[in-house]
């Protein structure tokens, strides 16, 4: 699948912090698309170390289709419950978007039931949008539920996070935008995700937010991202990792910032595409307050939970991964 | 079994909470809440009640509401052990809202409040468990409380374990013992558990004794608070 043969060196454990962390020391990042449900606590730790202050977890497909509405309900509950808590243990503020993803919109009987429970969740604290919704195969049923959810978002005054399809991407992206406009959504309330060199121009020209997913092999690479920011600037552009159960990288945002810095991109532009723009876009929900993650680190100490060991004030339940001894 | 929804004067508690809530809300928030109240009271089913419960933080805010000692004492007179000393305004507002929830039918009440538990966010769960001593049909919440103790969300555990009179009054011995053990396991200040000494029992003492031995065998420290309940534990 990959073109990068493993060398002896790449199998060695890393003894030190990677060099790129030096370049972004003190910077803060906001990853507006990452599926932490599928990631380990090690990832949260690494993200916090790399400066990720807050994230958005969009509702998505779990790798195989769900067969009942209750599993959807439990999934949505976990996004505002357990996952929110898990992130807080690392001082990361966790937001989410709620929605019926395009793949599962194809099961009409189930989709109808999911649409009924969505209002239970979309008004909850920390729910910053309806997402990720849109097209996968671009079927009639996908369109039906995409439209229905656009209406929900418009009524609730919530931003929309659009998943654009892998296949027939350019036309799928155009169609997604056409339909959003048709339903009376203001383009500034719509974040069009997973853009590439072929889609970005039109998305920006029509006034939508353009999000880019740094995801190996299938979506955007970060060297290409550097070139895109050099060409299009930083207005209405944001970067995310969309890290999930596939081969992906939850550090994609900080790594891309480091690469941008190395490539001479202005610090303010880096700040906009890896932090500020995503906040501006999703804060239109009224559910984002930057003070939330400034206080997260303090709240965190009180909430900390660590299995069978007892934490005392200020103690970090941190494991030294390079230590052979486990206590 | 009880045959009335509340075993305390819930209208009197509502009377104490209402002026408190008014001081916390902006004019706009108050107008919104009155409107929601009017809509809910004439509505069928629970959707209107649910939506308001969920949306309350938008209008109430999260500032800590400081209560005077006499206010706390008045509440504790109505609901023994209920002391919302450091509650954020949105939690107090949720308590106020829950007190007005249609409670005449036990079946409908339990089903609708259970839905709140099953779909609750971290903050909503914290509010719901903190409000256990205020809920109608009190004997209906034993299993939900035991379920909450199985949670690993820190705030949820604290809401059940600390300064909450419900568990000591209603939990059977096995669930109570799990509560106390879990408080030790998760490093909670166990002296803040309401009814800690009154509900102490030989089975719990045995468990704590074994727990201390297990910690020592692993070369780990033993919480000195253990000796509060199991004096024979060697620290």
Interface residues (C-beta under 8 A of the other chain):
Chain A: X73 X76 X77 X80 X81 X82 X84 X85 X117 X119 X120 X121 X123 X124 X125 X126 X286 X302 X303 X304 X305 X306 X307 X308 X309 X310 X311 X312 X327
Chain B: X50 X51 X54 X55 X57 X58 X118 X119 X120 X121 X122 X123 X124 X125 X152 X153 X154 X155 X157 X184 X185 X186 X187 X219 X220 X221 X223
